[in-house]
């Protein structure tokens, strides 16, 4: 809390003109204190201000200019004044403030500080003062004034008064009473006001239904006051509880949702106030009152809120007195369950939610863990009541009852056995009825019963009856999926004794069928076998009898399944993994009671289980390794996860032996591979098995994280041997993955710190033997190693820097991303080691007498800048790209001199004639424009913009578009005038175009906003598609209308949304598209597919002689299904659709040798130079030829392939050889829309599609 002097200092330097009067008064008071030689203490200020207030408000009217400032200062000073002084001066101050508070037309700025003064005065009063009646000038009279202001229509005044009341009631004077001496007065006054306002509102609602809400604001204010008092006075004064409950429930009965919610909030506040030990004595009486106010059974308005209040009350009661509340639970359950047979859906739902709340909150954990005999009897009573809810009487409420029963199973857990058996039996019988519609809800309850009681108890009541079933006993195969989803924390032995024999019986029937074609019955048996084994992971989720049920015979059976039953591998692997992971999860937790409630397996038991499983780990790993080597790559994931789980519990000696065996096999496999150099190497694809060496290397990588320190030497030897084998890229990739794998484990981190020098040497020596596919993994390995490099080995960074920089231009996007991240990691490492010496003499290709340099971020920029002197454009371009990335990342850390030199250097590179270099420089310039300080960039514009404009005339490589976008960003950031001033005169047309486009789009936005369409436009925008701010800065290409204000630094910019290309799915009306089908991609198009036009009868046209007219559209209607024009509704039809499909960018083209090629362009449009003009009326000529061709004639347009259509024969234009007509048309084909032979050129409105423009085809070699 600020001191008085700090508060007065703020007043002495005001920010608003309206506070000047307060400053004048404060100065006058301080000068008066100086003249009287009085210290500027809280007491001195208080006395001076009180005297000033006496003068100002002495006549009863008050000075409207001076009084607010005096009272404001008094409000600031009073909390710091001594309490004895405030008690002594209470009568005088209240006498002075009372006229102010009662002043007609008193403003809020005067009332709020007056309320603050009263609050401070009341907090200082003792018990004796509070005993004085309201008729005298006493604290109680002041409280009455606050209560009046707490209903003021002005929100700020009302809130300030309510805050003052809350603070006063929360700080009672020392006394034996639970409540504040003024709480009764507050409660009575608030209830009286609330009752009057509620009565008025009810009368008004009856008289004038149209103005029913006239008194609602006042009623809400009164309820808010009651809520404030309830929160402040520890619930509510005890003797006023009953009348308050009646009043609130009558308001809730009105049916107004806002009022009902306000009533709920008040009860919530009352219950919260009673949650502490002091006020909890009132709670039993309150709950008794609420229970007595029980509404009529069919009161649809009052029953739902009443049950909600009741459930919340007993929730609080269970927190304070859990045992007593639990003993009352059967009576409460019986009382609320009576409402479940109501005809009103709302009553049934609210009653069921109340019962669910009782079950979730009112049964203590101790009752579940160690119940007494009395507790067990109470649970049996509740179970009997629950059993009655699924009788015919409550049939209408069965869906709600199922929710209650589900909550009971969740709460009772294993205590539900055996008291809930009858409930399970009844629900199973109901579920077995074919006409029952609530099967899904019943399945959920049975599933929760399986989770709580265990599958053994449920199956004893509801047997599966799949192998042997007596008369009238239906099979319950529908329970297998439920068992799969809900089984956990039960006896694994039950699976062995019940479900394994079932699986064997079903599988035997499949075997008995032999090799004959499978019937539906055999397929059902196979499905049953799979469903049975899919339950095993649930049984293995923290089993209670692991050491008994999981023995050698069971492990052997699982091993045989892994070898022989490929379809069951996933479930068996999941089960084996679950055995380990579920016990590890318990072993990591700490809270004992919570642990027992969740699992019945103690931490010690979990550790024993893990040790026991560790004994099987060696044999299981051998089986899993063999199965892994026999499995296709795309299905190896679950097996590898299981191997990981068992490696984590394998004893150290056994782990080392396993690693040695795998290493020996790997060495043998590599030597065998080397001996077969003359033979063709197997291709590693998804459908072919990887080589043995690759499989073994996967296992080595998996084992690496768990190895003890003594094995790391052998591990690094393996890595060093394989990393240099560039003739096996896949193996080399896996070797590099070892280092990131080690960096994830604690022992691995220690190994990387110890072996960093050997690893650095290995990286440097293998730099010239890296295969292209392994570059990404090599960069990832470097990134994992950099944090472990000590300060005396920082020369490793400049040693590998050139390789990282070159990788910024890799074709592989992931490799580029890792290269960027690695550059940032290197920069951060050098920045963290600032001032440390880097020994350049140890850097390869540098002289031995190279002087050392000091590590810093500026030095890192110098290192990367060295690539600008490269001998090839590719190296220079890569260096510029790398500098762009680190500039964006470290722009705030590096000195302005380095930044300035860098920008100046790049300005020179803009004048280069090499497109690859300039393309990188454009990216650098864009990042500079977006992120560097304005004062640094403005002086560079006169030289930078003319160099940029040179490339605005270059169409290749999107240079023109890139330059235009950089200019747009410049205009947004620096303004139009500075950019225009620096632009050459002959290029200012581009700037004018940008400005006009921006103004036009702004006008459109304003027009759309005026019409209320702004939300529609916002909703169509696409989310940002960039993964990082740097990608957005470099690659974003927002239009100039994306922002109409000046650009700001990237740290303050929000990500812009960009419109992306659309994709359309073409599917049959009968059957949806199967996205897993191999041919699914053929049904996905980037152009909107046209709807097939339905055949319909059209009216024949005849001329005046009665002759039929074909192919003419006098009325502009689109009657002809074969016209080439695009229909008015935007959908292509007939030949128009055919030509549009041939002309689409995504259509296949015939290249040289007749091979079909597809465009890989992803942009929404091609370059501007890819267009050519065409006569707009030529399309009518084509239309005439098309109509003529329907009679079976021939249409010869030029050289090209042929294709059928319309019953005639078309020849496409030049361009495609042997392809479909017009498929690669250049000039003369249908797609180009040229005139036919002998046709004159006619002028008039365009009749063709595409606005009279078509795309010029690209030559086969051009991209």
FENSULHU-V9562 format. One line per field, one symbol per residue. ss: DSSP state (h for helix, s for strand, l for the rest). phi: phi as a letter, one per 20 degrees, with the letter a starting at -180 (. if undefined). burial: # if it has 24 or more other ideal C-beta (glycine too) atoms within 12 Angstrom, else .. Layout:
ss->???
phi->???
burial->???
//
This chain:
ss->lllhhhhhhhhhllllhhhhhhhhhhhhhhhhhhhllllllhhhhhhhhhhhhhhhllllllllllhhhhhhhhhhhhllllhhhhhhlhhhhhhhhhhhhhlllllhhhhhhhhhhhhhhhhlllhhhhllllllllhhhhhhhhhhhlllllhhhhhhhhhhhhhhhhllllllllllllhhhhhhhhhhhhhhhhhhhhhhhhhllllllllhhhhhhhhhhhhhhhhhlllllhhhhhhhhhhhhhhhllllhhhhhhhhhhhhhhhhhlllllhhhhhhhhhhhhhhlllllllllhhhhhhhhhhhhhhhhhhhlhhhhhhhhhhhhhhhhhhhhlllhhhhhhhhhhhhhhhhhlllhhhhhlllhhhhhhhhhhhhhhhhlllhhhhhhhhhhhhhhhhhhhhhhhhhllllhhhhhhhhhhhlllllllhhhhhhhhhhhhhhhlhhhhhhhlllllllllllllllllhhhhhhhhlllllhhhhhhhhhhhhhhhhhhhhhhllllllhhhhhhhhhhhhhhllhhhhllllllhhhhllhhhhhhhhhhhhhlhhhhhhhhhhhhhhhhhhhhhhhlllhhhhhhhhlllhhhhhhhhhhhhhhhhhhhhhhhhhhhlllhhhlhhhhhhhhhhhllllhhhhhhhhhhhhhhhhhhhhhhhhllllllllllllllllhhhhhhhhhhhhhllllhhhhhhhhhhhhhhhlllllhhhhhhhhhhhhhhlllhhhhhhhhhlhhhhhhhhhhlhhhllhhhhhhhhhhhhhhhllllhhhlhhhhhhhhhhhhhhhlllhhhhhhhhhhhhhhhhhhhhllllsslhhhllllllllllssllhhhhhhhhhhhhhlllhhhhhhhhhhhhhhhhhhlllllhhhhhhhhhhhhhhlllllhhhhhhhhhhhhhhhhhllhhhhhllhhhhhhhhhhhhhllhhhhhhhhhhhhhhhhhhhlhhhhhhhllhhhhhhhhhhhhhhhhhhhhhhhhhhlllhhhhhhhllllllllhhhhhhhllllhhhlllllllhhhlllllllllllssllllllllllllhhhhhhssllllllllllllllllslllllslllllllllllllllllllllllllhhhhhhhhhhlllllsslhhhlssllllllllllhhhsssllllhhhhhhhhhhhhllllssllllllssssllsssslllllllllllllllllllllllllllllllllllllhhhhsssllllllll
phi->.fffffffffffdfddffeffffffffffffffffeldfeegffgfffffffffffdfenenefeeggffffffffeggefffgffffegffffffegfffeffmfegfeffffffffgffffefefffffffffefbgfffffffffffdffeffffffffffffffffcffgafffefgeffgffffffffffffffffffffffcffdfefeggffffffffffffffedmoaggfdffffgfffffffffnffffffffgfffffffffefeffeffefgffffffffefffgdefeefgfffffffffffffffecffffffeggffgfffffffeffefffffffffffffgffdddffffffcfefffffffffffffffffdefgdgfdffffgffffffffeflfffedfdffffffffffffffefeefffffffffffffeenffffffecffleeccffmeefcffefffgfedfalcefffffedefgffffffffffffmefgfefffffffffffffffeggffeelfecgfeeedffffffffffffedffegfffffffffgffffffffeecfffgfffecmcffffffffffffgfeggfffffffffgfedfgfdeggffffggffffdfggfffffffffffffffffffffffdffefefeecfedfffgfffffgfffffgfdffffeffffffgfffefeeeecgfffgffffffffffedfffffffffdffffffffffefedefgfeffffffffffegfefffecffffffdfffffgffdffffffffffgffgfffffffffegnffdeffeegmdgfefffcefaffffffgffgffefedgffffffffffffffffdfeeeffffffffffffffffefeeffffgfffffffffffdfgffeegfefgeffgfffgefeeefmmffffffffffffffednffffffeegffdfffffffffffffffffffffffemeffffffefefgddebffgffedfbfffefbddffcfffdeefeecedfeccddcfffcffefeffefffedcedfffffeffbfdffdcefenefddndcfemfdeefdfeffffendeblfgffffffeffeffceefmmfeccfdfdffbefffedbebffeffffffffffffffofdcddqfqecbermndcddfefpedmefgmfcfdcoeffemefffneefddqffdeemmmcceffefgeec
burial->...#..##..#.........###.##.###..#......#.#############.##....##..################.#.###.##..###########..##.#################...##.#....################....##############.##....##################.##..##............##.#####################.###############.#..##.##############...##.######.###.#.#...####################.#....######.##.########.#.####################.##..#...#..######.######...#..################################.###.....##.###################.####.##........#########.###########.###.##..##.##..............#######################.##...##.###.##..#..#################.##.......#########.##..##.###.##########.###.#....#.###.#########...###.##..##.###.##..#................####################.##.###.#########.################.#.###.##..##.###.###.##.###..#############.##...##################....#################.#..#.###.###........#.##############.#..###################.##...##..##.###.##.#...##################..###.##..#########.#...#################.#.###.##...#..##..##..#..............................##.############...#..#..#..#.................................#....................#......##########....################.###.....#.#......#.......##############.##....#.##.####.##.#.########.##################..........####..######.....
//
